[in-house]
Amino acid sequence: MRIVKLTATSSTSLPMAPDSTPKPVELGVELPINGARGDGMYVHVPFCRHKCHYCDFYSFVDAQDRQEVFVARMENELATWARVQRGELQTLFVGGGTPTMLRPELLDRMLSAIRGMLKWTAGAEWTVEANPETVSEEIAAVLAKHCVTRVSLGAQSFQPELLAALERTHDPASVARAVGRLRNAGIKGINLDLIYAVPGATIDLWRRDLVATLELNPEHMSCYGLMYESNTPLGVRHKRGEVKAIGEDVEVEMHELAARMLGDAGYEHYEISNWAKPGHRCQHNILYWNNCNWFAAGPAASGHVDGLRWRNVPRLSDWLETSGFAPVQDVERLDVDGQVGETFMMGLRLIDGMPGERVQELLAKGARATVRRIAIAKFRADGLLEEVRGQLRLTARGRMLASEVAIALL
Ligand code: SF4
């Protein structure tokens, strides 16, 4: 059985080889910039303290020498988005990299620009990613000053040997320290990210990770299975046979254990890899899963507006040399079939699935409509999809085979 493993930020900051040659195009030519409606905004900060060997996001070790020019360029890109923005944004996600690597005064300046330049709905959800060891009292105070509603902490594990296997440099105690500082500063929503199926992990160690996480009482938890991406050092070592992945059956057992323990602790399982206390689902990620529109700022940030997807030029030095909208690459305008397929792929990741009327509306569109109708009927007969209270959703077994279902509906 295969568990679908998509990271929360996989649709926001695409992987790239550091030495790949970008082929940027004129953004203004490609994007519908004359009054673009955005539902959310993704901002990418590429700095990290250390490059973890499993990570395929665009990030690198920060030499502290380009933070100021980074923030100045970001202000310029945000001002450009502000000129074309129509309506109000509902969610912000500042990811990376490690946004909290920015010096407090620069994080303060960047968040001020985001707040002041763009239009936001009252009570907009604002999430900032952080690594535990970067959450000083000063950083926590800056986040609280800007009314950040959620901080997503990369805990990954509480077992020193598993953190070492992931090449994570933080000490497990730093997670509780960071949570304490964020709570003291007044941050109301905390997400903890965990990674399971790490080489060397056992069911017992995974249970201990879940217990340690629950003791910190976060409002939200994301649990991802480790992925061996081909463009990472870990992926290369795995391909050479130097690192052995955990068996899929154990991985499935770990996912099921998380579902049981978190469910018993009162968390709602609302997406394949995500759990939340009632009222604390991540609205920004829901926006991705519902295939809504989001703007993107920063190197390697990916955006989507009305079926048009793109990625900003993925090298900091190239991005810094430009002004206005970032040059973009990987521009893709999805046709009707592409849009329908993506809507199914993302929407079925939600545990509640998709409303029946929406499904019928989608099944009436595109050249692959009949193929999709037949596939859905077959998956229902095979017990992978079901209709519950007017919603089409994956069954528990279907969630383990979500990739196969998604591919058939693309
Ligand atoms: S801290 Fe996060 S973004 Fe930075 S290298 Fe590690 S996994 Fe990647």
Residues whose N, C-alpha, C, O or C-beta is under 5 A from the ligand:
A	BS01	SF4	C48 H50 K51 C52 C55 F57 S59 G96 G97
